Amino acid sequence: MARAHGHSTTKQAADVAKEAGVNRLLLTHISARYVGPLVGQLVREAQAVHANTFVAKDLYEEKIG
């Protein structure tokens, strides 16, 4: 379903982050279909590939650089 909407899955995002050698992966734009424990499941799937993965909440700010 992600592909049909032009999005990546969390695992795909983690694969790209790992390949790119990034330090931290922040997942954003999570579908409203995923609430509560389902969001945790998405994070765990990504963390299995890239351990330093988190979900960014609305209005979250991250200092870069």
C-alpha positions as a printed Julia matrix, in Angstrom:
65×3 Matrix{Float64}:
  0.0    0.0    0.0
  2.88   2.41   0.71
  4.13   2.11  -2.86
  0.67   2.9   -4.26
  0.79   6.22  -2.41
  4.39   7.06  -3.32
  5.66   6.33   0.2
  8.27   3.99   1.64
  7.7    1.38   4.31
  9.57   1.85   7.57
 11.79  -1.1    6.68
 12.62   0.45   3.31
 13.5    3.72   5.06
 15.72   1.83   7.49
 17.43   0.0    4.62
 18.23   3.33   2.93
 19.43   4.87   6.2
 21.72   1.92   6.89
 23.12   1.95   3.35
 23.7    5.71   3.56
 25.44   5.35   6.91
 23.24   7.82   8.75
 23.49   8.04  12.53
 19.8    8.51  13.33
 16.6    7.73  11.43
 13.5    9.76  12.26
 10.3    8.33  10.85
  7.67  10.89   9.87
  4.4   11.05   7.99
  3.08   7.8    9.52
 -0.32   6.8    8.17
 -3.28   7.45  10.47
 -4.03   3.72  10.15
 -1.16   3.11  12.57
 -2.0    4.13  16.13
 -0.87   3.0   19.56
  0.88  -0.39  19.5
  0.93  -0.46  15.69
  3.32   2.51  15.63
  5.59   0.61  17.99
  5.52  -2.34  15.62
  6.64  -0.11  12.73
  9.49   1.27  14.82
 10.63  -2.21  15.84
 10.62  -3.34  12.19
 12.86  -0.41  11.27
 15.06  -0.86  14.34
 15.74  -4.46  13.3
 17.63  -2.92  10.34
 18.78   0.43  11.79
 18.88   0.41  15.59
 18.9    4.19  16.08
 15.37   4.75  14.73
 12.62   6.86  16.29
  9.22   8.3   15.33
  9.15  12.08  15.2
  6.0   13.47  16.8
  4.16  16.49  15.4
  6.13  19.73  15.79
  9.3   17.81  16.71
 12.51  19.7   15.92
 15.91  18.08  15.4
 19.16  20.02  15.3
 21.22  18.99  12.29
 24.92  19.61  12.06
